[in-house]
Structure formats: C-alpha cells, structure tokens
Amino acid sequence: MNILIILVEVVSLIIICWLLNWLIGIILKQIATVSWLQGRTANITFLRRGISKILILASAVLCLALIGINGMVIYRGGNIQEFQLNLIRSLPTQFWTNLLTASLKTVSLLLLVKFSIPPLHRGIDLVCNYAKRVDRIKANDESVEAFFKVFKKIVTHIIWIYTAILCAKFLYLPEVISKYIYIVLKIYVIISVGLLIIKAVSTIVDTLDALRLKYSNSNNLLRLYERLRHLIPLFKKCLEYVLYVGIVNLVTPEIQPIAWIGSYTPRIVQIIGVYCLSNVLIEVAYFILDEFYLKIQDINESQQQKRLTLIPLIRSFAKYFVYFTAGVTILKLVGIDPAPILAGAGIVGIAVGLGAQNLINDIICGFLILFENYYLVGDYVEAGKLEERNVEGIVEAIELRTTHLRHPDGQLQIIRNGDIGSIINYSKQYIYARVEVSVSYDSNLDRVYRVVDKIGQQLKLDEQDVLEPTRVAGLEHFGEKNLLLLTLTKVKPGKHLHIQRVLRRILKDTFSQEEIEICGFSKN
C-alpha cells in the first residue's frame, strides 16, 4: 500500500510539472505573436527550452525528495497514509478554505476572460468595418484595417497580462511576482500605445492623401498637407525616440544601480521636441513667405523678380536663425551656458583662422554647400575654374574639405571646397540638350524645320528622359559655306549628354533620307 501511494504521488507531481510546462509554453507562444517581438523568435525559443529544463530538474528533485521522505517514514516503521493525513490535519482549516477559494477565483477568472475575448474581437471588427464605411474613402481601408488589427492584439495581450496579476493575488503568491508582472504590463502598454499612434499617423496620412485628391484646391487648408507631408517620417522617428525614452524612464526606477538615468529622460524628451519643432517652424516660415510674400497678385514684373530674389535669402536666414536658436536651447537644456562658448568660439576662431585660413575656408564652404543644397551626390555639375580649366562631372562624394567629381571620361577629380567658385548644376528640374547642325545655303529652311520637329516628336516618344520635343531655336551663325542652326531639347536633369548623342545620330540618318545636305556638326 505504501509503495502504491508513493507511486501515485510521484506520477501526480510529474503531471503537475508537465501541465505547468504546457501552460508556460502557451503563454510564450502568445508573447511571440506580439508585433514588436517578431524578430525575437530565437530568443523566445531559447527561453522556452531553458524553462523546460528547469522544470524537469525541479520535478526530478521533488520526486527524489518525496521518495526520500516517504522512505524515512517506512524505515521508522510508520504508515505513509497516516503520516500524510496527520500532516494535512496539522494545517489550519483556513488554509484549505483560502486555497479552495483562490482556486475557484482563478479558474472563474480564466474562463471569463477566455469566453469574453471572442465577443470583444467581434466588437472591434464591427468598429473597424464602420470606420472604413463612414469616411467613404477606399484608399485608407488597408491602413485602417492594419490599425484595428494591431489594436485587437494589444487589447488581448493587456487583458491576459492583467489577468495574470489578479491570479497571482488570488493565489497569495509573493508580492514580488505581482510587482514584476505589473512592470511588464506598464512597459507593454507604453510600447503598444506608441505603436498604435504610429499606425494612427499612417492612417491619417492615407486619409489626407485621399481627401487631398478629392477636395483639395487652392482655396482650402488641405493644400497645406502637401507642404508638411515630408515631415511625417521625421514625426514618426521623434515619436519612436520619445517612446524609447519613456520605456527607460519607466524601467530604470525599478533597477537601483541605474535609477539615476531616469532623471535625464525629461531633458532628452525636450531635446527631441526642440529638434522636431525647429523643422516644423522652418516649414511654417517657408509657407508664410510663399503665401503672403510671393503670391501677391497686384505687383508688376520687376517687383515679382525682386521678391523671387529676396525669398531664397530670407529662407536661408530663417533656417540659420531657427537652427541656431535650437542649438542654443539644447545647450541650455543640457545645463551648459552657451554665452562663454560663443565668446570663446569667437576668440578661438580668430586665432585659428589666422593660421589655417585655407582649412577654415574649405570647411566653411563645404558646410555651406551641404546646408544650402547647392548640389548633392549624383548631380552633374560644372564647378568654377581650377587652374584655368572647367571641372565637370557627376558628384561622387561631398566631404568636409573636398568634393569628388567623376568626369564623363572616367577621371576622378578631387577639388577643395574653397576652390570650387561658381557652380553650374545640370541636375535641377530640367536642362536643355543643345545640338548645333550646319546645313548648306541651298537648303529649304522651312523644310529643315519641319523635319527637325518631326524628329523631336518621335524622340519624345522613344526616350523617357525627354520632357519636351526637340525644336529649332533659330539660325545661330552665317558661315562661309553653311548655315548653323541650333536645336534645343528639354530633358531630365543630367541626361543632356545622352540625348545629344542620340539626337545627332537621328539627325544624320534622317537628313540623309530626306536628302538634306549636312555640312558638319559643332563640337558642343
């Protein structure tokens, strides 16, 4: 009889450990479905295996302890059944009452949550369908559905985590367990709310896109969205950084060795806010200039030209002023007084400038090139004069002191930023591919013009880089034996050399077919 009791207890203990292992596996599997943990599957699997090994070891130790205790009872001539009944009777009645009550509460709560989640999901789906119908916009349906899908998962996980906290209290588990589960819940809620906000921003962007296409005109506020749309990625990034700082602010107070970090998080949030706000202020300043200074109707052409000249200067001043103010504000937030730094920078700048004028000149020019957006990597530019020759090519790199240009012939040209001088950028908006062709004095110019127009129309159809058909700009020069005609083709930035070569070949072939005498092309 004693051996049978020991066997039943050991089997029961193994079954309990197996059920606990199974329950933990289900919980970790649900955790793995969280969107921001999708890339941590390997870590969760490793944690699952570690917990399984610990449970197996604990089960083995408990089984050995159980067999050892029962063996001692049998060795002393006692009865295991009587020994265990006496042990149970020694426990107060209140213990068994509390255990039974806690078990009933836990089971009831788990069943309630289990059967309440499906109706909750259906309710969220109904709200999602209503949100997609109410605005009568199809373009944002996908983002709305993605928002509510994430919302459904987050609500479900929050309910289960809070259920775990309540179950821990019902079962009178150590307070530290409930405490750390609650910390996990707070962290999850903060991250989830941040993800929901990002999803909401994406939904708003899609909605504004659709509304802009449907209702936008020059007289309503939706036209402002196009000006501020490129700030959305910046806003998302700042929002993510604020979210990470919030998580740090939440977690660090619970870990004493690094609790001091929490005192710096408000400043970090303020710095992120200053950076984001400065970019918004720059765009607002640009909008005000365009709307209230540039788009005034009752002005003559001369005044309009003056305004077009002053606008870039005012924009540059506004950008410098906002960034300078933001830098000074950030220094103050960090706890650094900017006044001595500015005064010291002036003195040091004078001293260094006297000894390293070329270096300072190159660095300042490089900074202005980047800040004023004169040219970017990939642009085709012609930069001033260097040693009595023009330097041109594709920009491969813009460094602090130098700019690297790749010439069409393949040479890499490295130019000091201070020596660049004037800049011709062929990669802004559009450029004209200029081709000069010489025809004899006997040619019928009207017929030549018609042939060139026909060639231009076909070239626009064949080449996607052509923006407008080729046209004859006019008669450029009277030669001794020929007439020089200039043709212009409006093309995409940086594509003029390719189109020039293609057009010369087509002109040669077509003129030969039309029996128009070609006296020679220029080397332009």
Residue, then its C-alpha position, 0 to 999 in steps of 0.5 A: m500500500n505504501i509503495l502504491i501511494i508513493l507511486v501515485e504521488v510521484v506520477s501526480l507531481i510529474i503531471i503537475c510539472w508537465l501541465l505547468n510546462w504546457l501552460i508556460g509554453i502557451i503563454l510564450k507562444q502568445i508573447a511571440t505573436v506580439s508585433w514588436l517581438q517578431g524578430r525575437t523568435a530565437n530568443i523566445t525559443f531559447l527561453r522556452r527550452g531553458i524553462s523546460k529544463i528547469l522544470i524537469l530538474a525541479s520535478a526530478v528533485l521533488c520526486l527524489a525528495l518525496i521518495g526520500i521522505n516517504g522512505m524515512v517514514i517506512y524505515r521508522g516503521g510508520n504508515i505513509q497514509e497516516f503520516q500524510l493525513n496527520l500532516i494535512r490535519s496539522l494545517p489550519t482549516q483556513f488554509w484549505t478554505n483560502l486555497l479552495t477559494a483562490s482556486l475557484k477565483t482563478v479558474s472563474l477568472l480564466l474562463l471569463v476572460k477566455f469566453s469574453i475575448p471572442p465577443l470583444h474581437r467581434g466588437i472591434d471588427l464591427v468598429c473597424n468595418y464602420a470606420k472604413r464605411v463612414d469616411r467613404i474613402k477606399a484608399n485608407d481601408e488597408s491602413v485602417e484595417a492594419f490599425f484595428k488589427v494591431f489594436k485587437k492584439i494589444v487589447t488581448h495581450i493587456i487583458w491576459i497580462y492583467t489577468a495574470i496579476l489578479c491570479a497571482k493575488f488570488l493565489y497569495l503568491p509573493e508580492v514580488i511576482s505581482k510587482y514584476i508582472y505589473i512592470v511588464l504590463k506598464i512597459y507593454v502598454i507604453i510600447s503598444v500605445g506608441l505603436l498604435i499612434i504610429k499606425a494612427v499617423s499612417t492612417i491619417v496620412d492615407t486619409l489626407d492623401a485621399l481627401r487631398l485628391k478629392y477636395s483639395n484646391s487652392n482655396n482650402l487648408l488641405r493644400l497645406y498637407e502637401r507642404l508638411r507631408h515630408l515631415i511625417p517620417l521625421f514625426k514618426k522617428c521623434l515619436e519612436y525616440v520619445l517612446y524609447v525614452g519613456i520605456v527607460n524612464l519607466v524601467t530604470p526606477e525599478i533597477q537601483p544601480i541605474a535609477w539615476i538615468g531616469s532623471y535625464t529622460p525629461r531633458i532628452v524628451q525636450i531635446i527631441g521636441v526642440y529638434c522636431l519643432s525647429n523643422v516644423l517652424i522652418e516649414v511654417a516660415y517657408f509657407i508664410l513667405d510663399e503665401f503672403y510674400l510671393k503670391i501677391q497678385d497686384i505687383n508688376e514684373s520687376q517687383q515679382q523678380k525682386r521678391l523671387t530674389l529676396i525669398p531664397l535669402i530670407r529662407s536661408f536666414a530663417k533656417y540659420f536663425v531657427y537652427f541656431t536658436a535650437g542649438v542654443t536651447i539644447l545647450k541650455l537644456v543640457g545645463i551648459d551656458p552657451a554665452p562663454i562658448l560663443a565668446g570663446a568660439g569667437i576668440v578661438g576662431i580668430a586665432v585659428g583662422l589666422g593660421a589655417q585660413n585655407l582649412i577654415n575656408d574649405i570647411i566653411c564652404g563645404f558646410l555651406i554647400l551641404f546646408e544650402n543644397y547647392y548640389l548633392v551626390g549624383d548631380y552633374v555639375e560644372a564647378g568654377k575654374l581650377e587652374e584655368r580649366n572647367v571641372e565637370g562631372i557627376v558628384e561622387a562624394i561631398e566631404l568636409r574639405t573636398t568634393h569628388l567629381r567623376h568626369p564623363d571620361g572616367q577621371l576622378q577629380i578631387i577639388r577643395n571646397g574653397d576652390i570650387g567658385s561658381i557652380i553650374n548644376y545640370s541636375k535641377q528640374y530640367i536642362y536643355a540638350r543643345v545640338e548645333v547642325s550646319v546645313s548648306y545655303d541651298s537648303n529649304l529652311d522651312r523644310v529643315y524645320r519641319v523635319v527637325d520637329k518631326i524628329g523631336q516628336q518621335l524622340k519624345l516618344d522613344e526616350q523617357d528622359v525627354l520632357e519636351p520635343t526637340r525644336v529649332a531655336g533659330l539660325e545661330h551663325f552665317g558661315e562661309k559655306n553653311l548655315l548653323l542652326l541650333t536645336l534645343t531639347k528639354v530633358k531630365p536633369g543630367k541626361h543632356l549628354h545622352i540625348q545629344r548623342v542620340l539626337r545627332r545620330i537621328l539627325k544624320d540618318t534622317f537628313s540623309q533620307e530626306e536628302i538634306e545636305i549636312c555640312g558638319f556638326s559643332k563640337n558642343 
